[in-house]
């Protein structure tokens, strides 16, 4: 893994711990500043009533997911090209998006991390969080699309976000 990469890419299903890992990495990597950015960053700009319908009723009608995905990639590129260090987390919605993502971001030399978690733990986390439907989490888990390869895969089923961040850091310095 490159020490000079300005992009850490976390991929995994909803509820696997990507955002919690991103937050833990931000703290662990201080004093270097890392921005946390995700597809959710843009999704949470939807009107509250639409967001509630999407997350609670799993009704995404009227929401152009492809346009939001394309915008997220453009925003991510702009953040990195402007000199920011970015931790980007995403559940990949389709094989086509996975391929586009890898092609579009290749020149940014991302460090890619697959975030994995057993369904029983994702279910527990989803019910505890209460910000999205169990159906949405299960669909994400069953239909996730992965990258061709990863620099590191972390299973968060039985470890804390801080332990996952330490695992990332230990792996980075072993292989970097």
N, C-alpha and C positions, 0 to 999 in steps of 0.2 A: 504494500500500500504506500502511496506517495505521501511524504510528509508535507509537500508543498501544495497539495490539492486545496482548493478553496471551497469544495463542495463535498459534503457527506450526504449520501442518498440512502434513506431508510425506506425499505419496501416491506409491506406485510399487510395482512388482512385487518379490517377494523377490529379494534379491541386487543390487538397483539402487543401493544405497548410502545408503538412508534413515537407518539408525541411525548410520552413520559420519558422515553430514552433520549429524545431530542433535548428536553429540558435538563435532564441529568448531564448530558454531554456539554451543554452550554456552561453549566457551573463548573464541571470538571476541567474544561479547557481554558478557563480564565487564567491569566488576564487577557488572553486573546479573545476578542469578541466574535461570537458566532450568532447570526440571526437564525431564528427558527421560522421556516416557511413551509406551507403545505397546501394541498388542494383545498383543505378545509378553510384556510385563510380566506380564500375567495368565496367558498360556499357560504361562509358565515356573513358575507355581505348581502345575501338575499334578504328580502323583506322577512321580518320575524314570522308572519303567518305562513309564508311559503316554506321557510326553514322548518317550522314546527310540523307542517304537513309532510315534508320530505322525511324528517327524522322519526317522527312518531307514527305516522300512518304508512311510511314507506311509499309515498306517492310523489314521484318526481315529474309528473306531468307538467308541461310548460317550462321545465328547466332544461336548457340546452347543455347537457354535460360535456359534449364534444367542444363547444365553444369555451366553457370554463376550463377544461383540460388544456386546450391550446393556449389560453390566456395564462394559465399557471406556468406553463413551460416558458413562455415569453418573459413573464415577470421574473422567473428564476434565473434565466439567462441574463437579464438586465441587472439583477442584483449582483451576480457574480462578476459580470463584465465591468461593473462600476467599482469593483475592488472589495466587495463584501465577502466574508466567509459565511457560507450558508449551510445549514442542516435542513434538508428537504425531506419531508415524509409523505408517502403516498401509498394508497392501495391501488394497484394497477387494474383498471376496469376491463381491459381487453387485450388480446394478443397484439392487435394492431397498435394500440397505444404503447405497449411494452416495446415493440420494435421501433416506433417513432421516437420514444423517449431515449432509447439507447443510441439511435442514430443522431438525434438532435443535440444530445449532451456529451457525446464522445469527446469532442474537442475541449471540454471543460475538465476532463480527467477526473471524474467523480470517484470517490471511495464508495463502493456499493456494499450495503449491509442488508441482508435478508433478515427480517424480524419474524420469528416463528413462535407459535404458542398453540397449545392443545385447545380443542374446541371447548372442553369443559371449563377451562379457565377463562376463555374469551366470553363464554356465556355468563359466568359469574361476574366478570368485570362489567359487561354490558348492563346487566340487571342492576348492579351497584351504581353505575354512572347515571342511568336513567335518561340520557340525552338522545338516545336513538332506539329504534325498535330491535327486538331480538331477531326478527325476520331479516332486517337489514344487515345485522352482524353475521347471521348465518349465510346469507347470500354472498357477502364479501368473502367469508371463509371458504365456502364451497366453490366459488367461481374466481378465486384470485388467479391472476396471471403473474408469472415471475419473469425476471430478467434471465438472460442466457447463462450468466454466471455472476458470482458475488466475490468480493474481496473477503467477506466474513459473513457467517450466518450465526445469529444469536437466538437461542431459545429462551424466551422470557417467562415460560410457564411457571417456574418455581423460583425465580430470582427477582430481586427488586430492580427498579430502574437504575439505581446507583451501582449495583453489582453488574448490570448489563453494560453500563458506561465504562466501568473499570475493565470489563472483559474486552470491550472495544479498544481501549487505550493500551492494554497489555498486548493484544494481538497486533495493533498498529506498530508498536515499537519492536516487536519480535520480527515482523516481516518487512518493515519499512526501511 
